[in-house]
Amino acid sequence: MTIATTNRDTKFMLEPLRSWPAEFTVLDTVELFAGCMLAIDSTPEAQMAADTAGLVVVGRCPVGLDNADDGLVTNADLGIFLYANDGGNPVVDQVDDVCYVKDNQTVCAAAGSTNKIVAGLVVAVTSAGVWVDQTLKGLREAKVLAAWRGQLAAAPADLAEGQFFYDLTAHAMKYKDNVGIKVFQNIILWFLVCALACLLGFANSATAADRTPMVQTDAAKGTSASAVLADNVKVPGTLEVVGATTLTGNVTMSGSVTAAGFIGRVSRTMAIADFTDNTNATGYCDITAQIPAGALVLGWKAVTTAGFAGDTTAVISVGKAGALTDFSTTTNGSVLTPGTVGSASVLATSFCAAATTVRCTITGGADFTSIVTNAAGSVTVTVFYAY
């Protein structure tokens, strides 16, 4: 299987847990795809896993992110996940053995890997792919096995103590698998969270029957049938909003947001070099993240920071391949100069029965090539949808 360039629905055997205690800075200008393998380099900065020297796999990417403007952070899902099996050098009958990264969604046997980037420990091999243990324990044991076989530099010096420190980076985020200490720490943390919730009045936000935990550490899911998140709330990873929910204070969402009964968005910043010239008055650029199947497109906005000059006019419309104005009741929003324009979606064509790639089209006055030749223009298009 080839490298994934879109979000991936990666099955898991156990409910994934967010990595603890780390958030990783995303490598400048790269795009992350949900469901694919996540790795870090020695900086340490997060990026898609690849057969590239120096990378260390840290789990599954929890959410798609476009770091075109830099400054984003992410964490990693830990668990047992189903990835594609390499056709050339497949993992075969290697349960409890090491598998290696072929690309961001594919694992392989040692013979198929140039740089021996450890993906994790093999749990099972099926016709659907390879179940890979990417818990901290699984990643640790896979790295040790690879080291003993001479496929890594060396086994860790402190292995004999039974307290293997999984060195993710030169900045040393170390995990120590002393279960008793972890359980004790979690109990203390739980009591502190409960005490803090009582002090802040969160305990009164639901009836006695509804007082289930409002935020879980695995995937940060709100579970109360009637919950109130007040003041400044930051939820890394995936926030699932169900039931009657009130969000007050400062609530910030970035990237592609998907939730049951919620408003999501896909977005991309496009420079003139990103557009394909149709050799007529038009040129187009697609948004990488897709509108999910079953979504209803509401509308869009376009924020132009550098005008698409070079012709007498430049207007933008948003739709999809073959139906360039499906999501645009207004098609004369100008991007000739900096500013903000937008449009509601066309009601009759706003429903997406399948996952849909959004296409943004700029139409010049006469010839789009003159806009390309001018070599100026940058616009951020954000499409909003109900899901």
N, C-alpha and C positions, 0 to 999 in steps of 0.2 A: 504494500500500500504506500502511496506517495504521501508527502508531508501535508498536514492539514493547514488550510488557509482560512477556515471558518470555525466557529464554535462547534464543539463535538459533544454528542450525548453519550458520555462514557458511563457504562453500567458499573455499579459497585456491589460488592458482596456484603459488606457491613456499612452501616451509616457512617459516612466520612466525618472525621473530626478535623477542625481547623488546626493548623500547626501551632505549637506553643513553644516559646512565647514570642515568636518573631514575626515582624512584618518586613518584607524585602522591598527595597527601592527598585523600580522597574528600569531596565536599561533604556537609555535615551533613545527616543524615536521608534522603538520597536512596538509591535502589536502582539498582545497575548490572546490566545483562543481558549475559551472555557472547555474543560474536559480533556485537554491535551497535557502531556507531561511538562512539568515546570522544573527549570534548573536555575542555578546561580553560578556566577563566575567568581573569581578571586577578589572582586571589588568590594563587597558582594552585590551584584545586581541581578535581578530576575529576568529571565528570557525563556523562550521555548526550548525544550530539550532538543539536543542534536548530537550527532556523532562528531563532536568538536572537543579537542583537547582542553582540559582545564575545567570543564563543566561538572557540576554535582547535582544529581536529581534530588529534589526535595518533596516531590509528591505530584498531585494533580492540580492543574490551574482551576480555581474556583469560579472565575468570572472573566468574560472577555474585556480587554482594556486596550485602548489605542493611546499610547504614550507619545503621540506626535508632538505635543507641547511640553513634554517632560514633567517631572514632579509627582507622578503617580506612585502608589505603593500597592503591594498585594501580599497575601499570604498563600498557604498551600493546603489543599485537602490531603489528609492522611487516611489511608484505608487500603482495601483490596479492590483493584480496579481491572476492568476488561479492556485490553489494548489489542490492536491488530498484530497478527503474526507475520513475520517477513516471509515472502515467497521464495527468495533465493537461499537463505540460510535460516530456516524456521526453527523455533524452539520445539523439540520433539521429546516427549517422555523425560522431561527434566524437572520433575516436581521436587521442590526443596533445593533447587539449584539456582544459579545466577542467570538472569537474562540481561541483555544489553540494549542500549538505545540505537535504533536504526534511524528514526526521525521522531517528530513530536507526538505521533500517535502509533508508532510501530516498534515492536521489540524483536530481537533476533538472538540466535546463538552466538557464541564467541567468534566463530569463523566469519560472521557477517559484519563484525564491528572493527573499524580501523583503530579507534582510540579507546575502546573498552570502557565506555561510559555506562556505569552500572544503573540499570533501570529499577531493579528490585529483585525479590525472591519469587520464584515460580510457585504458584499454588495449584494451578490446574491448566491443562492444555485441552481446548475443545475446538470444534469446527468453527466457532464464532471468533476465536482468538485465544489470547493467553491471559489468565487471571494472575495479576502481579501484586504481591504484598509490598505496599508502599507505606506501611506503618513505620514508625521510627525503628521498631525492632526488626522489621523486614529489611529496611534499607541498611541498617547496621550489619545484620548477618550476611546480606548479599555482598557488602563491601569487604567484610572479613574473608569470605570464601574466595572472592576475586583476588585479594591480596595474597592469600596462601598459595594460590596457583600462579603467582608471579604476574598476574594481569593488572595489578596495581603496584605502586612503589613498594609498600611494605605493610604488614599487619600492624595495628596500633600497639605502641609500647605498653599501654596499661591494660591490655586484653587479659593478662593473667589475673588481674584483680577482680574480674567479672564486672567491672564498672567501665564499660566501653564508652568513651566520649566521642560522639559523632561530630567531628570537626567540619562544620559547613563552610567556614571561611577563615581567612587570616585574622578576622576580628573575633573569632572563637565564640560562637553561640553553641554551648555544650549541653547535651541532654544526658542525664544520668538515670539509668533505669532501676532505681530503687523504689519498688512499688509501694512499700510501706510509707516512705516519706511522701510520695506523691498523694496517696490517699489522705494522709494527715493534713497535707497542705490544702487539698481540695475541701476538706471538712472545715478548716479554719476560714478559708476564703468564702465558703457558703454562708457561714455565720456572720462574717463581716458584711457581705452583700445584703443579707436579710436585715441586719441592724441598720445599715445605711438606708435601705428602702423604707423602713419604718420612720426613720428620722425625716426623710424627705416627703413623706406622705404618700408614697407609691402604694402602700398596703391598702389604702382606702379607695383605690381607683377601680375596684371590682368587688362584687359581692363575695361572701365567704365561699359559695359554691364555685366561683370563677377563679379563685386565687391559685392558679397554676403558675409555674415560672414564666415571667413575661419574655425573657430572653435566654435562649439556650446557647451553650458554647459551641455545640456542633451545628454549624451553618447559621448561627445567630438567628434562630427562628423565633418569632413572637408566637406564643401558643395560647394566650388567654383569649377567651371568647369575647371579652370586652376589655380592651387595654388602652391605657393612656401613656404615651411617651412624651414627657414634657421637658422644657428647657432645651439644652444643647445635646443632641443625640448623635453619636457616631457609631455606625454599625459596619465593620469591615466585612467584606465578603457578600453573602446573599441574605437579603431580608425578605422573608415571606410574610405578606400581610393578608390576613383572613379575618372574617367576622366584621364586627363594628369596631373600627379603629380610628382614633383621633391623633393626629400628629400636630403638635403645637411647638412654638419656639423656632429655632433655626434647624431646619432639616435639609441636608445637602445630599444630592444623589449624583453620581458620575458614572460614565460608561454606559453600557446597555443595561437597562433596568427592566426586569421581567417579574411580574407578580400576579397572582390570581386576583382578578377584579381590580387591577391597578393600571396606572398610566406608565408606559415605558417609552423609551426613545432610542434611536440610533443616530449617530452623528459622525461627521468626517470634516476635517479641514482640508480644502483642496486648493492647490496652487495651479497656475495655468499649465505647468508641465505635467500635471496629473490628468489632463483632459485629452481625449482622443478626438482628433479633427475628422469630421465626417466629409471633408472636402466640399462642403457647401457652406451655408451660413451658420451651421450648428457644430457644436462639439459637446462631448458628454464625459461624465466621470461617475463611477458607481461607488456607493457607500459599502464598505467591506462587511460590516455586521448586517445580518439580515433581519427583516421583520418576521417574527415567529408565525407559524401556521396558526390560524384561528384568530389573528389579531385584526382589529378594525383601525385603519389609519385615520387620524383626526385632522392632521394638518402639518405644516412645517414652517420653519423660519430660516432665513439666510442672513448671516452677518458678514458683510464685506469689509475687510480691513484694508485691502488694496484693490483699486478699481481695475476692471477688465477693459482697459482702453485699447485703442488701435483701430476701432471702427466707430461709426456714428452712434450706434446703440449697442447695448448688451443686456438682454433680459434672461431671467432664469425660470425654468419650470421643473417640477419634480414628478416623477412617475416610475415606470419600470420599462425594461426592454420591450419594444413593440407597442408600448402604450405610454408614451412619454409624458402625458399630462393627466394620468389617472388620479394622481394625488394633488391636483392643482385646479382649483376653481378660478384662480388668478394666474395668468401666464405672462404678465407684463411687468413683473417686479424687476427693477433695474439694478444691475451690479456693475454698471459702468463706472460709478464712483463709490467711495466708502459709504456704508449705511446699512440699515436693516429692513428687510422686506419679508413677507410671509403670505401664506394662503391656507384656507381650509381645504380639506380633501373633497374630491367629488364623491358624493354619497353613494352613487350607484356602483362605483368601482373601488370603494375603500376597503372592502373585506378581502383579506388574504387567506385563501383556502390552503395554500402551501407556503412554506418559508419563501420570502420574497426579497430579492435584491433591489434596492432603491437606485434609480438612475437619475442623475441631475444633468439637465441639458441647458447650455447657454446658447442663445441665438443672437448673432450679430446683425448689423444692418445690411451687410452684403456678403462678406466672406469671413468665416471664422479664422482662416489662415492669417488674416491681418492682425487679429487679436493675439494669436500664437506668436507671430513675428514680433509684436510689441513686448512680449516676454514679461508682462506684469499682470498681477491679479491674484487675490487670495480670498476665499470665502469659506465660512463654516456653516454647513447645512445640518440642521437637526430636525428629524422627523419624529413626531409624537404619535403614539398609538395606544388604544385601549386593549387590554388582554384579559 
